[in-house]
Amino acid sequence: MAENYIAENNLGGTREQQVAAAAKGLENLAARGDLQGLLHYANMNTAKPNADGIHDVSNKSYYSPSSVGANNAHNNDAVANQNSLNNLGTAGGNNIRNEFSQQSGAAISNFKNQGTSTSNVVNNSAKDAIVEQNANRRMGVNPSSYAIQDASKSGNELAKEAQGLFDAMSKK
């Protein structure tokens, strides 16, 4: 309240003189029973009201030095807090981004390795099959003449088929 009184009445002098004059002015209002005046100083901001009684905060010259200092300190704290939050967000975002890059890089690498491994197995199997087929051709066995094994056949029937194939191969 005293700050508002000092600012509105443009009290000069030292800080002690300003506070003493404000206290005296507020005391006079109280002594007169001027509740409207007291409420005015209690509720106003630290800007001087214009002719319409509206507190015009655009006129910075009416701010008291202490309220300007407090306001600046508050703003500085707010900026520092915002910067801290921004830094936390950036650090957290970077951590997530780095972790994702490492994990996705590892996953892609694993996928490529598995693809290469699978491809090698398929290629080797195909090569083995071709080698086996060529060997059979050299022995005169036509791969298309192999009997497809039927799960319903007995062991003796399968053995007879195998013996027949063996006999056919050994005759050529």
Residue pairs with C-beta under 8 A, 6 or more apart in sequence:
1 26
1 38
1 41
1 42
2 19
2 22
2 23
2 26
3 22
3 46
3 64
3 66
3 67
4 41
4 42
4 44
4 45
4 46
5 11
5 22
5 25
5 26
5 41
6 18
6 19
6 21
6 22
6 64
7 46
7 47
7 48
7 62
7 63
7 64
7 67
8 41
8 44
8 48
8 49
8 62
9 21
9 22
9 25
10 48
10 62
11 17
11 18
11 21
11 22
12 18
13 21
26 38
26 41
29 37
29 38
29 41
30 38
44 55
45 55
45 57
46 62
46 63
46 64
46 67
47 55
47 56
47 57
47 59
47 62
47 63
48 55
48 56
48 59
48 62
49 55
49 56
50 56
60 68
63 71
133 143
136 142
136 143
137 143
139 169
139 172
140 169
140 172
141 165
141 168
141 169
141 172
146 165
147 161
147 165
149 158
153 161
